[in-house]
């Protein structure tokens, strides 16, 4: 049985053993996946119209429409980057964290999702993951959070086996997270103090320490859940072949 302190200790050890590369991987992944993108603040538009000044109204309306159009273009571009680049970088980043758990992994792991001949399939798999989470979140926030945890193992599974079918990636992730969603939530909650400290330091602590630390800890969380489904027979060795010769079950 795993404990949070054990996972965090292993995650911290893996992160600090390869500090510079892990920080860089986390930064690149955060930018391209949108995790580091700040929420665009909508500037309130004052009502400057008066009954006697239609020109000001027209000008303000034109400016507002221009700003809105540019904003929508940026949003669309960001979504497309997330779908076609960021999601594949996410697979590479998860590959990095998994490898880095047992040895110093190279920066080149970030390109893993682009190199395995399953680009289109994996783009679709992660797009559907994001879409399903979004649709569940429309019901209320909590269902979206639950589904987010339920599908959280998918990029790790694809990082281990890019050729696995979309259906099995979803099924295995659900099996891994069965009975573990609350534990995953508490694990995330244990980093709350670091998140607050990161906010106070304008993200510096998050960039240089807490985000790489948390990502490395989640790789350890994946490993224990991977072992669970292999032991239970809910996934096979051919589906989860491991990333190196050390990845065996005692």
Steps between C-alpha positions, in 0.01 A plus 500: 500500500640835400500816705505863387825566683664203326388616154608858568837387630560293185373778277723757667800269470442447128447872442808616691719230343439660159404849614579723202350276231190430709436872550545561127269213401234622742530856366472398132215261574319766703525757223398275210222324691356826626549415866711811554284729294336755720130540466433794277347773705204657330523873526169659575378735233336812631183619349624826350198556285282801548192597312688783334816319402440219253853527360654403833261207521595385150871534572475317832294223340750461216793482740317247714419281200862520385629403843246219521597371156871505582429329831301224329781448248753464782271257680454294184875493431564400860246216478654372176850512649371310802333233285767439238821584688438539873330165546785317325752691711298386804563138398870575466508675836333203669756275334771722644358485854459122478856447379638757741356300786775241464777683313588839357272542202600718202324813380431321171223302672276799434487399132401141576135553408598618151740215429301181546281492189173550687468877474145520367362234733654653809392853404142368476528306826610801703258731318213271602635488855489880518160516329341246736637681806367831365155355430482343846607832652203667330269293720666653808858544608529185711418245224769661287755467783406135552537423129827692494643263757342198333677580171820630661702185424438511123809706403721277716356191331564650156851593609562135581318356200417750222345222289232407754144550378300801610236278661754308708679816609172629645410162652839450667503856635157444653619170652812667643297778660225281638509566873791744455330826399469625856860402571608690188304805614663490844840455335439817299371673810827425677668739255263786584758672719749492216238645264436788737874564536531490122223759465667725758830482308337572162540138391874476565471228764261307275731522203821411681372251753137416578364417150790268405473347848126439460533360148774262616282388790212427264729278296552296816122495550463361148755228568315364804170501310664335202617222730147470640331434164775263388459298818121494468512399133307810389794582273760275340876526464457542126284806564729644767843369402699738721762752401811309606617164627461609861128552464397162643269386775649315792 
